[in-house]
Amino acid sequence: MSKLAAVCLALLVSQPTLAQPEDSRLHESQSQARSLSLAFNHASETVGPSVVFIQRKDLITPVRRDIFGRVISRGKATYQDSGLGSGVIVSDDGYILTNNHVIAGAEQLEVQLRDGRSYFAEIIGTDPATDVAVLQIDAEDLDAADFGESDDLQVGDWVLAVGSPFGLSNTVTAGIVSAMGRQGVLNRPQNTPEQQRVLYEEFIQTDAAINPGNSGGPMVNLDGEVVGINTAIYSKSGGGSIGLSFAIPSSIAERVFRSIVESGSVERGWLGVTMEDLTIEDRALFGDSEGVFISAVLPGSPAERAGLQEGDIIVSFDGRQTYSVNRLRNSIALTGIDRPAELEYLRGDELLKTTAKLMEYATYERDMLGVEPITGGLAVIELRPEINDYLDIATDTEGILVYSVEPGSPAQRAGIRARDLISKANSKVVEEAEELEQQLNTPERNGGVRLDIIRGNRLGRTTVYPYR
C-alpha cells in the first residue's frame, strides 16, 4: 500500500473519533437549553392561574351635536371599555395586587381569570405613592401566587413577566434582571402618559418585554414566585418595549398590600433622622463601610429614643441592607408605625444593634407643636418664639395659629383655613387656646362668634356658628 493511501485510510478511520466531541458539546448545549425551557415552563405554569386580565369600564354618555358643536341630544349612559391592565391573585379569599394607575378613577372593574370566569372587582385600597392597588373578587377555587424575596435577586438572574399586553391575556416574556434599586424612573418625560408620580421608587429593571396592558401583572423568578409588579417601560415614543422595563419589588408591594388589607390604608413610618449617602471619600474614611450616614437626629424622635446619634452609619434596617438613602427611606416608610424595627449601625469601629418603634411624622409634629383641638372643628397652636422659628413665622407674631380644620365643621363653613392666625374673638385679643375656647363657647345674640383672621398680610373677619 502506498504511503498516500495509508494516510487517507487513517483519516477515514479517525473521522468518527474527531467528530464525537463536537456532537457531545452540541448535546450538552441542547440539554442545558431544554433545562432552561423546563424552568420557564414550570414558572409559567406555577403563576399562570393566578394572573388576571383587568378591563376598566367607565360610564359614557353619547351626545349628538349640530354643525356648530352644540349638544342637541344625549343618549343613555352605558359602561364602555376605557382601559386595560393586569393583576395577580395573592390570597385564596380573592385579593388581587395591581398598579394604582391601572384602576385610578375607574367606575367599574371587570376581572377575567385564566379559566374564563369573570367577576366585578371591589377596590379595597390604593397607594399612589408606590403605585400599588388592592382589589378583591368574590370567587371560589382561586389559585393564589406566592411572594418571593425580591431582595435576594441579583443582576443577571432570569425572570418572567406575565400579563395582558394590548389585551393578549396570559402572555409570558423572559429576560434577566438588568439592575436593582432604580429611582427617578417615572419622572422622566419619555414615559408613557399613563404613568404618574411615584414617591417611593426602588424598581427592578429587566429586559423582559413589557408593553401597555402588562401593568399590574407579576414578575416572577424561576420558582414562579412573585418578586415584582410590572409597572413601567422606558420608551422615547411611548409605544412598545425597547428592553427597559421596570417592576415594583415584592419587598415593597407585599408590605403595601398587607397594610391596606389590615388597616385600609398605608401608614408611613418615620424615624426622625437627617440622612446622607456615603461618598467614596466617606467609605475610605470609614473603612469601606456600606450604609447611610446620620447627620442629625431630631429631639424626641423614635431615632433619639432608640439611642441613635449624629455620625452613626445605619447598615441595615428591619432586615434590609441600607446601601442608599432612597432604600433606607423606603424601608422606614413602609415598615409602618407602632411596630419595633431592628437596626444595625456603626459607631466608630463598633457594630451595634437597637430597636426603634416608628411613628407617623404628623403625630410627632402635633406633639412637638402642642396642637390642641377646640370647639368648632379647629386644631390650633399657641405661638411662641421656638414654634414661630419652626413654622417660619416672625418671632414677635402673637395669636392663635390654625393647624387644621375639620372638613364640614363650623370653622370650615366660616371659611377658616390652616395657617390662618386668629387674633381676636368677639373683639377680645386671644393668645391662648383656652381663651379662644371660652369665646367660642360664648356666642353672641345671633348665636355666632366673630373672629378676626390674619391671612398673609390681609386682615379679615368671619363668624363661626358652633351650634348651628
C-alpha positions in Angstrom: 0.0 0.0 0.0 1.3 3.4 -0.9 2.0 5.9 1.8 -0.7 8.3 0.4 -3.3 5.5 0.5 -2.3 4.7 4.1 -2.7 8.3 5.2 -6.2 8.5 3.5 -7.3 5.3 5.2 -6.0 6.6 8.5 -8.0 9.8 8.1 -11.2 7.9 7.2 -10.8 5.7 10.2 -10.2 8.6 12.6 -13.1 10.9 11.4 -15.8 9.5 13.7 -13.4 9.8 16.7 -12.8 13.5 15.9 -16.5 14.3 15.4 -17.5 12.8 18.7 -16.5 15.7 21.0 -18.4 18.2 18.8 -21.6 16.1 19.0 -21.1 15.8 22.7 -20.9 19.6 23.1 -24.0 20.1 21.0 -25.9 17.5 23.0 -24.8 19.2 26.2 -25.8 22.6 24.9 -29.2 21.3 23.9 -29.7 19.7 27.3 -28.9 22.9 29.0 -31.3 24.8 26.7 -34.0 22.2 27.4 -33.4 22.6 31.2 -33.9 26.3 30.9 -37.0 25.8 28.9 -38.3 23.4 31.6 -37.6 26.1 34.2 -39.6 28.6 32.2 -42.4 26.0 31.7 -42.5 25.4 35.5 -42.5 29.1 36.4 -45.2 30.0 33.8 -47.5 27.1 34.9 -47.0 27.9 38.6 -48.0 31.5 38.4 -50.3 31.4 35.3 -53.6 30.5 37.0 -53.1 33.5 39.4 -52.7 36.1 36.7 -55.8 38.1 35.8 -56.8 40.4 33.0 -58.3 43.7 34.2 -60.8 45.6 32.0 -61.7 49.0 33.3 -65.1 50.4 32.3 -66.4 54.0 32.6 -69.9 55.4 32.1 -70.0 57.1 28.7 -72.9 59.3 27.6 -73.3 59.5 23.8 -74.2 63.0 22.6 -75.3 64.4 19.3 -74.0 67.8 18.2 -75.0 70.2 15.5 -72.6 71.7 12.9 -71.6 74.3 15.4 -70.7 71.7 18.1 -73.7 72.4 20.3 -75.3 69.4 22.1 -78.7 68.7 20.7 -79.4 65.4 22.4 -77.9 63.0 24.9 -78.2 59.2 24.8 -78.4 56.7 27.7 -75.2 56.4 29.7 -73.6 52.9 29.4 -70.4 51.3 30.7 -67.8 51.1 28.0 -64.3 49.7 27.9 -61.8 52.5 28.7 -58.6 50.8 29.6 -56.9 47.5 30.4 -54.2 46.1 32.6 -53.2 43.0 34.6 -53.1 41.8 38.2 -52.2 38.8 40.3 -54.2 36.9 42.9 -52.3 36.8 46.1 -54.7 35.2 48.5 -57.3 32.5 48.5 -60.0 35.0 49.5 -59.8 36.9 46.3 -57.3 39.7 46.9 -55.6 41.0 43.7 -52.5 43.1 43.5 -52.2 45.5 40.6 -51.0 49.1 39.8 -52.8 52.1 41.0 -52.5 53.7 37.6 -54.4 50.8 36.1 -57.6 51.3 38.2 -57.4 55.0 39.2 -60.7 56.8 38.6 -62.4 53.7 37.1 -66.1 53.4 37.6 -66.2 49.7 37.1 -63.6 47.0 37.0 -64.1 43.5 35.4 -61.5 40.8 36.2 -61.1 37.8 34.0 -59.4 34.6 35.2 -57.4 32.3 33.0 -60.1 29.7 33.2 -62.6 32.2 31.6 -64.5 33.2 34.7 -65.3 36.9 35.0 -66.1 39.0 38.1 -66.6 42.6 39.0 -63.9 43.7 41.5 -64.1 45.9 44.5 -61.3 48.4 45.2 -60.0 47.7 48.7 -57.4 50.4 48.8 -54.8 52.3 46.8 -51.4 53.8 47.4 -50.5 56.2 44.7 -47.1 56.9 46.4 -46.0 53.4 45.4 -48.4 52.9 42.5 -49.9 49.8 44.2 -53.6 49.0 44.4 -55.5 46.1 46.0 -58.8 44.7 44.5 -61.0 41.8 45.7 -63.3 39.5 43.9 -66.0 37.2 45.3 -64.9 33.9 43.9 -64.0 30.4 44.9 -61.4 27.9 43.9 -58.7 30.5 43.3 -55.0 29.9 42.8 -53.0 32.4 44.8 -49.5 33.2 43.9 -46.7 33.1 46.5 -44.5 36.1 47.2 -40.7 35.7 46.6 -37.8 37.6 48.1 -37.0 40.4 45.7 -34.1 41.4 48.0 -32.5 38.1 47.0 -32.4 38.9 43.3 -29.1 39.6 41.6 -28.3 41.3 38.4 -28.2 38.5 35.7 -31.0 36.4 37.3 -33.7 35.1 35.0 -37.2 36.5 35.5 -40.5 36.2 33.7 -43.1 38.9 33.1 -46.7 37.7 32.8 -49.7 39.8 31.9 -52.0 41.1 29.1 -50.1 43.3 26.7 -52.5 45.0 24.3 -55.2 42.7 25.8 -53.4 39.5 24.9 -54.0 37.7 28.2 -51.6 35.3 29.8 -48.6 36.4 27.7 -45.3 35.3 29.2 -41.9 37.0 28.3 -38.5 36.3 29.7 -35.4 38.3 30.5 -32.8 39.0 33.1 -32.6 41.4 35.9 -30.7 44.3 34.4 -30.3 46.5 37.6 -31.7 46.8 41.1 -32.9 49.9 43.0 -33.7 52.2 40.1 -35.2 55.5 41.1 -36.4 58.6 39.2 -37.9 56.3 36.5 -41.4 57.7 36.5 -40.4 61.3 36.5 -38.7 61.1 33.1 -40.6 62.9 30.2 -40.2 59.8 28.0 -42.5 57.7 30.0 -45.9 56.7 28.7 -48.8 59.2 29.5 -50.5 56.7 31.9 -47.6 56.9 34.4 -47.9 59.3 37.3 -45.6 60.5 40.0 -44.5 57.8 42.4 -42.7 58.9 45.6 -41.2 55.6 46.7 -39.2 54.2 43.8 -36.9 51.2 44.1 -37.5 49.5 40.8 -36.2 46.2 39.4 -35.0 46.8 35.9 -35.3 44.0 33.4 -35.1 43.4 29.6 -38.2 41.1 29.7 -40.6 42.7 27.2 -43.4 44.7 29.0 -46.0 46.6 26.9 -49.2 48.6 27.6 -51.5 46.1 29.3 -48.7 44.4 31.3 -49.0 47.0 34.1 -50.0 45.3 37.4 -49.0 41.8 36.3 -46.4 39.8 38.2 -42.7 39.5 37.6 -41.7 36.0 38.8 -38.5 34.1 39.5 -37.8 30.6 38.1 -39.8 29.1 41.1 -42.9 31.0 39.9 -42.8 33.3 43.0 -43.9 36.9 42.6 -40.8 39.1 43.0 -42.2 42.3 41.4 -45.2 44.0 40.0 -44.7 45.2 36.4 -45.2 48.9 36.3 -43.4 51.0 33.6 -41.4 50.9 30.4 -38.8 53.4 29.2 -39.7 54.4 25.6 -38.9 57.5 23.6 -42.1 57.2 21.6 -44.3 56.0 24.5 -45.0 52.8 22.5 -43.7 49.3 22.9 -40.9 47.8 24.9 -37.3 48.5 23.9 -35.8 46.3 26.6 -36.0 48.8 29.5 -38.8 47.6 31.8 -39.4 48.3 35.5 -41.2 46.5 38.3 -42.0 47.4 41.9 -40.1 44.9 44.1 -42.2 42.5 46.1 -40.4 43.8 49.3 -42.4 47.0 48.8 -45.6 45.6 47.1 -46.2 43.0 49.7 -45.8 45.4 52.6 -48.2 47.9 51.0 -50.7 45.0 50.3 -50.7 43.8 53.9 -51.1 47.3 55.3 -54.1 48.1 53.0 -55.8 44.8 53.9 -55.1 45.1 57.6 -55.8 48.8 58.1 -57.4 50.1 55.0 -54.6 52.5 54.2 -50.8 52.7 54.3 -49.3 54.3 57.4 -45.9 55.7 56.7 -43.2 55.1 59.4 -41.0 58.0 60.5 -37.6 57.6 62.2 -36.6 61.2 62.7 -33.1 61.5 61.2 -31.4 63.5 58.5 -29.6 61.1 56.2 -26.8 61.3 53.6 -25.4 58.8 51.2 -21.8 57.9 51.9 -19.4 59.3 49.3 -16.3 57.4 48.0 -14.2 59.5 50.4 -16.5 58.7 53.3 -16.2 55.0 52.5 -12.5 55.2 52.6 -12.6 57.2 55.8 -14.9 54.7 57.5 -13.2 51.5 56.3 -15.2 50.9 53.0 -18.4 50.8 55.0 -21.7 50.4 53.2 -24.6 52.3 54.7 -26.3 55.6 55.3 -24.7 58.4 57.3 -26.8 60.1 60.0 -26.1 63.9 60.0 -28.8 64.8 62.5 -31.2 63.2 65.0 -34.4 65.2 65.9 -35.2 65.6 69.6 -38.0 63.4 70.9 -38.0 61.3 67.7 -38.0 57.5 67.5 -34.3 57.6 66.5 -33.4 59.5 69.6 -35.4 57.1 71.8 -33.6 54.2 70.1 -30.2 55.7 71.0 -29.1 56.8 67.5 -26.6 59.7 67.4 -25.3 62.1 64.8 -22.3 60.4 63.0 -23.8 56.9 63.2 -23.9 54.8 60.0 -27.0 52.7 59.6 -26.1 49.5 57.7 -29.4 47.6 57.9 -33.0 48.4 58.8 -35.6 45.8 59.6 -33.6 43.1 57.9 -32.8 45.1 54.7 -29.3 46.3 53.8 -29.3 50.1 53.6 -26.8 50.9 50.9 -28.5 54.2 49.9 -30.7 57.0 51.4 -33.5 56.1 49.0 -33.6 52.4 50.1 -33.5 53.3 53.8 -36.2 56.0 53.3 -38.4 53.4 51.6 -37.8 50.8 54.3 -38.6 53.2 57.1 -41.8 54.5 55.4 -43.1 51.0 54.5 -42.4 49.5 57.9 -45.5 51.2 59.3 -46.0 52.6 62.8 -46.1 51.2 66.3 -44.0 48.2 65.3 -40.5 47.6 66.5 -37.9 47.6 63.8 -34.3 46.3 64.4 -31.4 48.5 63.2 -27.7 47.7 62.8 -25.4 50.7 62.8 -21.7 51.6 63.1 -20.5 53.9 65.7 -16.8 54.2 65.1 -15.5 50.7 64.6 -18.2 49.0 66.6 -21.3 47.4 65.1 -24.3 48.0 67.3 -27.9 47.0 67.3 -31.0 48.7 68.6 -34.8 48.7 68.1 -36.9 51.7 67.1 -40.6 52.0 67.3 -41.6 54.2 64.4 -44.4 56.8 64.4 -46.0 59.0 61.8 -44.4 62.3 61.3 -47.7 64.1 61.7 -48.1 62.6 65.2 -44.6 63.8 66.1 -45.3 67.3 64.7 -48.6 67.6 66.6 -46.9 66.6 69.8 -43.9 68.9 69.3 -46.1 71.9 68.4 -48.6 71.3 71.2 -51.6 71.1 68.8 -54.9 71.4 70.7 -58.4 70.5 69.4 -61.1 73.0 70.3 -64.7 73.8 69.7 -65.8 74.4 66.1 -63.7 71.8 64.4 -60.4 73.6 64.9 -57.0 72.3 65.9 -54.8 75.2 67.0 -51.2 76.1 68.1 -50.2 78.7 70.7 -47.4 80.7 69.2 -44.1 81.2 71.0 -40.6 82.0 69.6 -39.4 78.4 69.2 -42.6 77.5 67.5 -42.5 80.5 65.3 -39.0 79.7 64.2 -40.0 76.1 63.3 -43.0 77.4 61.3 -41.0 80.2 59.7 -43.2 82.9 61.2 -41.9 86.2 62.5 -40.6 85.8 66.1 -42.8 88.6 67.5 -46.0 87.2 66.0 -48.7 86.6 68.6 -52.1 84.9 68.5 -53.6 81.5 67.8 -52.5 79.7 64.7 -54.9 77.3 63.0 -53.1 73.9 62.4 -56.0 72.1 60.7 -59.8 72.5 60.1 -62.1 69.5 60.2 -64.0 69.0 57.0 -67.7 70.0 57.2 -67.1 71.7 60.6 -68.5 75.1 61.7 -65.0 76.6 61.2 -64.7 75.3 57.6 -68.2 76.7 56.8 -66.9 80.1 58.1 -64.1 79.9 55.6 -61.2 79.4 58.1 -58.1 77.6 56.7 -55.0 76.0 58.1 -52.2 78.6 58.8 -54.8 81.4 59.5 -53.9 83.5 62.5 -56.8 84.2 64.9 -56.0 87.5 66.7 -59.4 88.3 68.3 -62.6 86.6 69.2 -65.7 88.7 70.0 -63.3 91.7 69.8 -61.1 90.3 72.6 -57.4 89.6 72.0 -56.7 85.8 72.3 -53.2 84.4 72.8 -54.0 81.1 74.4 -56.1 78.2 73.1 -58.1 78.2 76.4 -59.1 81.8 75.8 -60.3 81.1 72.3 -62.2 78.0 73.5 -64.0 80.2 76.1 -65.1 82.7 73.5 -66.3 80.0 71.1 -68.4 78.7 73.9 -69.9 82.2 74.5 -71.7 83.1 71.3 -73.4 86.5 70.7 -77.1 87.0 70.4 -77.1 85.8 66.9 -75.6 82.6 68.0 -72.2 83.2 66.4 -68.7 84.1 67.4 -66.9 86.9 65.5 -63.2 86.1 64.7 -60.5 88.4 63.4 -58.4 86.5 61.0 -54.9 87.4 59.6 -54.1 85.5 56.4 -50.7 86.5 55.0 -50.7 90.3 55.1 -54.5 90.6 54.9 -56.9 91.1 57.8 -60.4 89.6 57.6 -63.4 88.9 59.8 -65.8 85.9 59.9 -68.4 84.5 62.1 -68.4 80.9 63.4 -71.7 79.4 64.4 -70.6 76.5 66.6 -74.0 75.2 67.5 -75.8 75.6 64.2 
